[in-house]
Amino acid sequence: VRNLWNNTNYFWRVEFNNSGCPDGVSSPVWGFTTHLNIPQNLTAVDETVFNDETITLNWNAVVDRTYRQYNVYRDGVCIGHTTVNNIGNTTYTDGPLAYNMNGYVYYVTAVYDEGESAPSNTVTVKVSGRGNVDGHVYEQDGTTGIAGATVHMVGQDEFGVTKTYNFTTNGQGYYSGAVYAGSYNGSASCDGYQTIYEPIQGNPINITYNQTTSPIDYKLDENFDPVCGVIAE
């Protein structure tokens, strides 16, 4: 039996009859009371987001004549509700959210004339964010900056997704930029110089949310170009 009304007394019995018992035989009456219907199958479109993004929740609609609205909870606190008397409005958008790799826990309830239902299943959404990096690319003397050098960083963010970043040094050999928190390997290159595959401080480079990892410096050797040829006469 599906789609019963909330908070309602139902009474049942079985009637039996056949040609030998045309008046029928009735079973004892069985009764029960339904509870308030609970929203089912709560999901988040993306359970891993960054702190400049929003999250969207979806769930299955309840069925009832006394329905009023859905309440949405984050970490046990009601943060909003859907349109009143629109039982088919089963989506809610929240955010942007603050950094929280432990995760925010969401659930949804349905509100009726008789009261508020028990919570739906829960969904946990983790939120990552960016840190910053800066440093210099130097000549071998360690003081003369190299302009137009490329600093290349590749690694994984806190969700294990591969990210790649490229930064270009200014006239003093300085670079800076934002990187999603995670672990990366760095290298540096420039025309006329030999590529270096790790910074002076070494790899991997751990980037922490809302902090600047500095300095991440590189020293490049110029290319050792041989003479074009030797002629003996």
Phi, psi and chi 1 to 4 in degrees:
 res  aa     phi    psi   chi1   chi2   chi3   chi4
   1 VAL       -  125.6  178.8      -      -      -
   2 ARG  -122.5  164.5  -62.7  178.5  176.5   85.9
   3 ASN    55.4   46.4  -62.6  -26.4      -      -
   4 LEU   -78.8  154.2  -58.9  178.4      -      -
   5 TRP   -71.4  152.2  -62.6  121.4      -      -
   6 ASN   -69.0  152.7  -69.9  -34.9      -      -
   7 ASN    46.8   45.9 -162.5   33.8      -      -
   8 THR  -126.9  140.2  -58.5      -      -      -
   9 ASN   -84.1  125.3  -65.4  -38.1      -      -
  10 TYR  -115.9  140.2  -76.0   88.0      -      -
  11 PHE  -126.5  136.8  -62.0   94.5      -      -
  12 TRP  -133.5  149.2  -54.5   78.1      -      -
  13 ARG  -154.5  161.8   70.6 -178.3 -177.1 -170.2
  14 VAL  -107.9  130.1  176.4      -      -      -
  15 GLU  -104.1  130.2  -62.0  -74.6  -13.9      -
  16 PHE  -124.2  133.8  170.0   79.7      -      -
  17 ASN  -154.9  154.3   62.5   72.3      -      -
  18 ASN  -151.3 -170.6   59.2   18.4      -      -
  19 SER   -64.4  -27.7   57.6      -      -      -
  20 GLY   -83.9  -10.7      -      -      -      -
  21 CYS  -142.3   67.2 -175.6      -      -      -
  22 PRO   -63.8  -24.5   23.1  -33.0      -      -
  23 ASP   -80.8  -10.9  -65.1  -31.3      -      -
  24 GLY    80.8  162.2      -      -      -      -
  25 VAL  -129.7  133.9  176.3      -      -      -
  26 SER  -106.0  139.2  -62.1      -      -      -
  27 SER   -76.3  169.5   73.5      -      -      -
  28 PRO   -61.1  154.8  -21.3   32.3      -      -
  29 VAL   -80.7  133.2  173.4      -      -      -
  30 TRP  -114.1  131.1  172.3   51.1      -      -
  31 GLY  -129.9  153.0      -      -      -      -
  32 PHE  -156.0  165.0   63.2   89.5      -      -
  33 THR  -119.3  130.9  -58.5      -      -      -
  34 THR   -79.8  152.4   56.3      -      -      -
  35 HIS   -90.0 -176.5   59.5   65.9      -      -
  36 LEU   -75.9  132.9  -63.1  174.5      -      -
  37 ASN   -62.1  141.4  -74.3  -29.1      -      -
  38 ILE  -110.5  134.3  -59.2  169.5      -      -
  39 PRO   -57.4  139.3  -22.5   33.1      -      -
  40 GLN  -116.4  157.1  -58.6  -67.7  -43.1      -
  41 ASN    59.1   49.7 -166.1   32.1      -      -
  42 LEU   -69.0  129.3  175.3   66.1      -      -
  43 THR  -137.0  158.6   59.5      -      -      -
  44 ALA  -111.6  137.5      -      -      -      -
  45 VAL   -58.0  -37.9  172.9      -      -      -
  46 ASP  -143.3  122.0 -166.3  -15.7      -      -
  47 GLU   -92.4   -0.1  -64.3 -178.0   12.0      -
  48 THR  -131.1  110.9   54.8      -      -      -
  49 VAL  -133.0  171.8  -62.1      -      -      -
  50 PHE  -106.8  161.6  -63.0  101.1      -      -
  51 ASN   -73.9    5.9   59.7   -9.0      -      -
  52 ASP  -108.8   13.3   56.2   -4.4      -      -
  53 GLU  -117.4  162.1  -60.0  175.3  -32.8      -
  54 THR  -104.4  165.9   59.4      -      -      -
  55 ILE  -120.7  149.9   64.1  113.4      -      -
  56 THR  -121.8  125.8  -60.0      -      -      -
  57 LEU  -101.0  145.2  -57.2  171.7      -      -
  58 ASN  -136.4  150.3  -64.8  -68.8      -      -
  59 TRP  -154.7  169.9   58.7   90.5      -      -
  60 ASN   -84.2  141.6  -65.4  -14.4      -      -
  61 ALA   -69.4  148.8      -      -      -      -
  62 VAL   -85.7  172.9  -63.3      -      -      -
  63 VAL  -128.2  115.5  177.5      -      -      -
  64 ASP  -172.1  149.6 -159.6   84.7      -      -
  65 ARG   -81.5  -17.0   60.7 -167.0  171.2 -160.9
  66 THR  -108.7   19.0   63.2      -      -      -
  67 TYR   -64.0  145.6  162.8   82.4      -      -
  68 ARG  -121.7  -54.7  -71.9  -66.3  170.7  -99.3
  69 GLN  -166.2  171.7   65.7 -167.7   35.1      -
  70 TYR  -106.6  136.1  -60.1  101.6      -      -
  71 ASN  -101.3  138.6  -76.1  -13.2      -      -
  72 VAL  -111.7  130.1 -179.9      -      -      -
  73 TYR  -117.7  138.6  -71.4   80.5      -      -
  74 ARG  -123.0  120.6 -175.5 -156.1  -43.0  133.0
  75 ASP    52.8   40.8  -68.7  -16.2      -      -
  76 GLY    81.8    0.9      -      -      -      -
  77 VAL  -113.3  130.7  176.8      -      -      -
  78 CYS   -69.4  121.0 -176.0      -      -      -
  79 ILE  -106.3   -5.5   59.1  171.3      -      -
  80 GLY   166.3  179.0      -      -      -      -
  81 HIS  -147.9  164.2   58.0   80.3      -      -
  82 THR   -84.3  176.4   59.0      -      -      -
  83 THR   -59.8  135.2  -53.4      -      -      -
  84 VAL   -65.5  138.0  175.0      -      -      -
  85 ASN    64.5   23.6  -64.7  -28.8      -      -
  86 ASN  -117.7   87.3 -175.5   -6.1      -      -
  87 ILE   -66.1  -23.1 -159.5  167.0      -      -
  88 GLY   -86.9   -2.2      -      -      -      -
  89 ASN   -81.8   90.1 -174.6    0.0      -      -
  90 THR  -117.5   41.2   56.6      -      -      -
  91 THR  -143.3  150.2 -172.6      -      -      -
  92 TYR  -150.9  136.2 -172.7   86.9      -      -
  93 THR  -111.6  133.4  -61.1      -      -      -
  94 ASP  -130.3  148.7 -172.2   29.7      -      -
  95 GLY   117.4 -175.3      -      -      -      -
  96 PRO   -60.4  153.7  -20.7   33.4      -      -
  97 LEU  -111.1  152.3  -61.5  166.5      -      -
  98 ALA   -70.4  155.6      -      -      -      -
  99 TYR   -53.9  131.0  177.9   89.8      -      -
 100 ASN  -165.6   93.0 -176.4   -4.6      -      -
 101 MET   -80.2  -10.6  -78.9  -60.1  -67.4      -
 102 ASN   -74.1  -27.6  -68.8  -36.2      -      -
 103 GLY   102.5  144.4      -      -      -      -
 104 TYR   -93.6  136.4  -64.8   98.1      -      -
 105 VAL  -104.4  123.2  178.4      -      -      -
 106 TYR  -111.9  148.1  -70.1   87.5      -      -
 107 TYR  -150.8  166.8   63.4   80.8      -      -
 108 VAL  -129.8  144.1  177.4      -      -      -
 109 THR  -123.6  162.2   63.0      -      -      -
 110 ALA  -109.4  137.9      -      -      -      -
 111 VAL  -109.2  130.1  179.5      -      -      -
 112 TYR  -125.0  174.6  -53.7   90.1      -      -
 113 ASP   -57.1  -34.1  -74.8  -12.9      -      -
 114 GLU   -81.5  -11.1  -60.8   90.9   -9.5      -
 115 GLY   139.6 -162.4      -      -      -      -
 116 GLU  -107.6  137.1 -173.8  174.0   10.8      -
 117 SER   -72.5  171.9   75.7      -      -      -
 118 ALA   -68.7  163.2      -      -      -      -
 119 PRO   -69.2  152.2  -18.3   31.1      -      -
 120 SER   -72.3 -177.2   68.1      -      -      -
 121 ASN   -61.1  160.5   61.1  -67.9      -      -
 122 THR   -99.9  155.4   60.5      -      -      -
 123 VAL  -130.5  133.6  168.7      -      -      -
 124 THR  -107.4  127.0  -59.8      -      -      -
 125 VAL  -115.6  122.7  176.2      -      -      -
 126 LYS   -96.8  142.1  -64.4 -177.9  177.8 -179.0
 127 VAL  -125.4  121.3 -176.5      -      -      -
 128 SER  -106.0 -175.0 -175.8      -      -      -
 129 GLY  -166.7 -168.4      -      -      -      -
 130 ARG  -103.8  150.9  -68.2 -179.4  173.6   89.0
 131 GLY  -114.9 -173.4      -      -      -      -
 132 ASN  -129.0  152.8  -65.1  -74.0      -      -
 133 VAL  -130.2  151.4  -64.3      -      -      -
 134 ASP  -156.8  168.3   67.0   24.0      -      -
 135 GLY   166.7 -167.8      -      -      -      -
 136 HIS  -130.0  155.4  -73.3   82.3      -      -
 137 VAL  -114.0  119.4  178.8      -      -      -
 138 TYR  -113.0  159.4  -68.9  117.2      -      -
 139 GLU   -67.3  174.4  -60.4  -85.5    4.5      -
 140 GLN   -64.9  -17.4  -82.5  -62.3  -53.8      -
 141 ASP   -74.1  -11.2   61.0   10.9      -      -
 142 GLY    78.4    5.3      -      -      -      -
 143 THR  -129.3  -26.4   57.3      -      -      -
 144 THR   -87.8  115.5  -55.8      -      -      -
 145 GLY   -74.6  150.9      -      -      -      -
 146 ILE  -107.4  117.2  -60.2  174.3      -      -
 147 ALA   -80.1  146.4      -      -      -      -
 148 GLY    75.7   12.5      -      -      -      -
 149 ALA   -76.4  152.8      -      -      -      -
 150 THR  -108.8  125.4  -62.2      -      -      -
 151 VAL  -100.6  123.7  173.4      -      -      -
 152 HIS  -113.6  127.1 -178.7   71.0      -      -
 153 MET  -125.5  129.5  -65.0 -177.7   66.6      -
 154 VAL  -138.0  137.6   60.5      -      -      -
 155 GLY  -179.6 -153.5      -      -      -      -
 156 GLN  -125.0  139.1  -67.4 -173.6  -23.9      -
 157 ASP   -76.2 -174.3   63.5   20.9      -      -
 158 GLU   -68.2  -13.6  -68.1 -176.9  -57.5      -
 159 PHE   -96.5    3.5  -58.6  131.6      -      -
 160 GLY    80.3   17.0      -      -      -      -
 161 VAL   -96.2  133.9  177.6      -      -      -
 162 THR   -69.1  131.6  -61.2      -      -      -
 163 LYS  -127.5  146.5  -58.2  -72.5 -174.6 -178.0
 164 THR  -130.5  136.0  -60.3      -      -      -
 165 TYR  -134.4  144.4  -59.1   91.2      -      -
 166 ASN  -130.2  132.7  -70.1  -60.9      -      -
 167 PHE  -125.8  144.9  -53.4  100.8      -      -
 168 THR  -113.9  132.8  -58.5      -      -      -
 169 THR   -75.2  151.9   59.0      -      -      -
 170 ASN   -86.7 -166.4   64.0   12.2      -      -
 171 GLY   -63.4  -19.2      -      -      -      -
 172 GLN  -101.3    7.6  -70.5   72.6   48.1      -
 173 GLY    80.5   14.6      -      -      -      -
 174 TYR   -96.7  144.2  176.0   77.7      -      -
 175 TYR  -138.8  158.6   74.1   93.9      -      -
 176 SER  -159.8  161.1   64.0      -      -      -
 177 GLY   175.1  175.3      -      -      -      -
 178 ALA  -101.0  142.5      -      -      -      -
 179 VAL  -139.4  136.8  176.0      -      -      -
 180 TYR   -62.8  139.8  -79.5  123.9      -      -
 181 ALA   -54.2  136.7      -      -      -      -
 182 GLY   161.7 -156.6      -      -      -      -
 183 SER  -125.2  131.4 -178.8      -      -      -
 184 TYR  -138.4  158.0  -60.5   85.4      -      -
 185 ASN  -109.4  140.0  -71.8  -28.3      -      -
 186 GLY  -116.3  151.7      -      -      -      -
 187 SER  -147.6  165.9   60.9      -      -      -
 188 ALA  -141.6  146.2      -      -      -      -
 189 SER  -150.0  159.8   61.2      -      -      -
 190 CYS  -164.2  145.3 -173.4      -      -      -
 191 ASP   -57.6  132.6  -71.5  -17.4      -      -
 192 GLY    88.3    0.5      -      -      -      -
 193 TYR  -128.9  155.9  -66.3   84.3      -      -
 194 GLN   -79.4  134.4  -59.8  176.5   50.7      -
 195 THR   -65.2  136.7  -61.5      -      -      -
 196 ILE  -110.3  134.0 -172.7   73.8      -      -
 197 TYR  -101.7    9.4  -68.2   98.9      -      -
 198 GLU  -160.4  151.3   63.5  178.9   71.0      -
 199 PRO   -70.9  170.7   26.7  -34.0      -      -
 200 ILE   -55.5  -37.2  -65.0  171.4      -      -
 201 GLN   -78.4  -11.3  -63.7   79.9    6.6      -
 202 GLY    90.2  168.3      -      -      -      -
 203 ASN  -109.5  159.7  -76.1  -40.6      -      -
 204 PRO   -78.5  165.1   30.6  -36.0      -      -
 205 ILE  -108.4  119.7  -56.3  162.0      -      -
 206 ASN   -95.3  122.1  -66.2  -43.9      -      -
 207 ILE  -102.7  126.1  -53.8  -58.5      -      -
 208 THR  -105.3  140.3  -56.9      -      -      -
 209 TYR   -55.4  133.9  169.0   71.5      -      -
 210 ASN    62.4   21.0 -154.3   31.4      -      -
 211 GLN  -126.4  155.4  -65.7 -174.4   17.1      -
 212 THR  -102.4  121.7  -61.4      -      -      -
 213 THR   -90.2  113.2  -56.9      -      -      -
 214 SER  -156.0  146.4  173.5      -      -      -
 215 PRO   -89.8  149.2   32.9  -34.0      -      -
 216 ILE  -111.2   96.2  -55.2  172.5      -      -
 217 ASP  -107.6  153.5  -66.3  -22.3      -      -
 218 TYR  -132.3  147.3  -59.8   81.8      -      -
 219 LYS  -118.9  129.0  -71.2 -176.8 -179.1 -179.6
 220 LEU  -111.8  140.0  -60.8 -175.3      -      -
 221 ASP   -90.4  141.1  -92.9  -20.4      -      -
 222 GLU   -66.6  156.6  -66.7 -175.1   23.7      -
 223 ASN   -66.0  136.3  -73.2  -28.6      -      -
 224 PHE   -93.0   89.6  -58.3  139.5      -      -
 225 ASP   -84.7  127.4  -64.8  -36.2      -      -
 226 PRO   -75.2  167.1   31.0  -35.3      -      -
 227 VAL   -65.4  157.0  -64.6      -      -      -
 228 CYS   -69.7  -36.2  -66.3      -      -      -
 229 GLY  -177.9  162.8      -      -      -      -
 230 VAL  -120.7  130.0  176.9      -      -      -
 231 ILE  -115.4  127.9  -61.4  174.5      -      -
 232 ALA  -107.3  133.3      -      -      -      -
 233 GLU  -118.9      -  -66.1 -175.4   -2.7      -
